[in-house]
Amino acid sequence: VRDAGGGNHSLTASEARGQPLTSMLSPEFHEMFQGTIVEVIDTGESALLGEIIEVTGIRKDGSEFPLELSLATWTTRDKQFFTAIGRDITDRKQAQARLERRAVQLQAATDLSHATTSALDPDELLRQVVDLVREQFDLYYVGLFLLDEEGRFAVLRAATGDAGRRMLVDEHKLTV
């Protein structure tokens, strides 16, 4: 298994050669791959051969990581061989998660900008903003505070949920 990041926790070719594939996989995938080998031996075919699939691998230190795996087989006159090519895709998965978070942020910015251009009442705008932020970022509670005219207090002007409504009724504020 090659580590795309170049770390030393991946197996070298000599360490991996001859080892059962299951020794490099999370236990949840053992049965599937053992079944694939039996299927190939019995029928000569398997839906997994030649496909690139994502599984959970086990590093030398025992930690799990996302593994992209491709299986192949070939037969000589008297033997059948199996090959697995694996790639640690941790970096790719982390980059994908960052892109997904950024997409959520951009969607939130778009929604907020739409709300600001469509709301005429400032109080309604503040309510829309806290609702959109709570929804877009899957938060339990959002409160929006504005400074009072003297700049002494941050006054709660919009909030979500029952607790937020109670704090609004109580005119909740924080000393600055």
C-alpha positions in Angstrom: 0.0 0.0 0.0 1.5 3.3 -1.1 0.9 6.4 1.0 0.1 9.2 -1.3 1.4 11.6 1.3 4.8 9.9 1.4 4.6 9.0 5.1 6.5 6.1 6.6 3.5 4.3 8.0 2.6 2.6 4.6 3.9 -0.8 3.7 6.7 -1.1 1.3 6.4 -3.5 -1.7 8.6 -6.1 0.0 6.6 -5.9 3.3 3.2 -6.3 1.4 4.4 -9.1 -1.0 3.0 -12.4 0.0 0.8 -11.0 2.8 -2.9 -11.8 2.9 -4.9 -8.9 1.7 -7.0 -9.1 4.8 -4.0 -8.3 7.0 -4.0 -4.8 5.4 -7.8 -4.3 5.6 -10.2 -3.3 8.4 -11.9 -6.5 9.7 -15.3 -5.3 8.3 -13.9 -6.0 4.8 -12.3 -9.4 5.4 -15.4 -11.5 4.6 -16.1 -9.6 1.4 -12.5 -10.1 0.0 -12.3 -13.7 1.1 -15.6 -14.3 -0.7 -14.2 -12.6 -3.8 -11.2 -14.9 -3.9 -13.5 -18.0 -3.5 -15.8 -16.6 -6.2 -12.8 -16.1 -8.6 -11.4 -19.6 -7.9 -14.9 -21.2 -8.4 -16.1 -19.2 -11.4 -13.1 -17.3 -12.8 -14.9 -14.0 -12.4 -16.0 -11.4 -9.8 -17.6 -8.0 -10.1 -14.7 -6.6 -8.0 -12.0 -7.6 -10.4 -10.7 -4.6 -12.4 -12.8 -2.2 -10.4 -11.4 0.6 -8.1 -13.2 0.4 -4.8 -12.9 2.3 -1.5 -12.3 0.4 1.7 -10.8 1.0 5.1 -7.2 0.0 5.4 -5.0 -0.6 8.4 -1.6 1.1 8.7 1.4 -0.5 10.3 0.7 1.4 13.5 -2.9 -0.1 13.6 -4.7 3.2 12.6 -7.4 3.1 9.9 -7.3 5.1 6.7 -9.4 5.4 3.5 -7.9 3.0 0.9 -8.5 2.9 -2.8 -8.1 -0.7 -3.9 -8.0 -2.5 -7.3 -7.9 -6.3 -7.5 -6.6 -8.4 -10.4 -6.0 -12.1 -11.0 -4.2 -14.2 -13.6 -3.5 -17.9 -14.0 -0.4 -19.8 -15.2 -0.4 -23.4 -16.2 -0.6 -24.6 -12.6 -1.3 -21.6 -10.4 -3.7 -18.8 -9.9 -2.4 -15.5 -8.7 -4.1 -12.5 -7.1 -2.8 -8.9 -7.0 -4.1 -6.0 -5.1 -3.0 -2.4 -5.7 -3.8 0.0 -2.9 -3.5 3.7 -2.4 -3.9 5.7 0.8 -6.4 8.4 -0.2 -6.4 10.3 3.2 -5.1 13.5 1.6 -7.8 13.4 -1.2 -10.6 12.8 1.4 -9.4 15.7 3.5 -9.3 18.0 0.5 -12.7 16.8 -0.5 -14.1 17.6 3.0 -12.5 21.1 2.8 -14.2 21.7 -0.6 -17.5 20.6 0.8 -17.2 22.9 3.8 -16.3 25.7 1.5 -19.3 25.0 -0.7 -21.6 25.2 2.3 -20.0 28.5 3.3 -20.5 29.9 -0.2 -24.1 28.8 -0.3 -24.6 30.4 3.1 -23.1 33.7 1.8 -25.3 33.5 -1.3 -28.4 32.9 0.9 -27.5 35.7 3.3 -26.8 38.1 0.5 -30.2 37.3 -1.1 -31.9 37.9 2.3 -30.2 41.3 2.7 -31.4 42.4 -0.7 -35.0 41.2 -0.2 -35.8 42.2 3.4 -37.0 45.7 3.9 -37.5 45.5 7.7 -34.2 45.4 9.6 -35.7 43.2 12.4 -36.9 40.7 9.8 -33.5 40.8 8.1 -31.8 39.9 11.5 -34.3 37.0 12.0 -33.6 35.7 8.5 -29.9 35.9 9.1 -29.9 33.9 12.3 -32.2 31.3 10.8 -30.1 30.9 7.7 -26.8 30.7 9.7 -28.4 28.0 12.0 -29.7 26.0 9.0 -26.7 26.3 6.8 -24.2 25.3 9.5 -26.5 22.9 11.3 -26.2 24.7 14.6 -28.3 24.2 17.7 -28.5 27.9 18.5 -27.6 31.2 16.8 -27.8 34.6 18.5 -27.0 38.0 16.8 -25.8 40.8 19.1 -25.5 44.5 18.1 -23.8 47.2 20.1 -26.0 49.7 21.8 -25.7 53.4 21.0 -23.2 54.1 23.8 -21.1 51.1 22.8 -21.4 49.7 26.4 -23.5 46.6 25.7 -23.9 44.0 23.0 -27.6 43.6 22.9 -29.3 40.4 21.6 -31.3 41.4 18.6 -32.2 38.1 17.0 -31.9 34.5 18.1 -33.1 31.0 17.3 -35.0 28.5 19.3 -37.0 28.7 22.6 -34.0 29.8 24.6 -33.3 32.6 22.1 -36.9 33.8 22.2 -36.8 33.9 26.0 -33.5 35.8 26.0 -35.1 38.3 23.5 -38.1 38.8 25.8 -35.7 39.4 28.7 -33.7 41.9 26.6 -30.5 39.9 27.1 -27.3 41.9 26.8 -23.6 41.5 27.5 -21.2 44.1 28.8 -18.5 45.1 26.3 
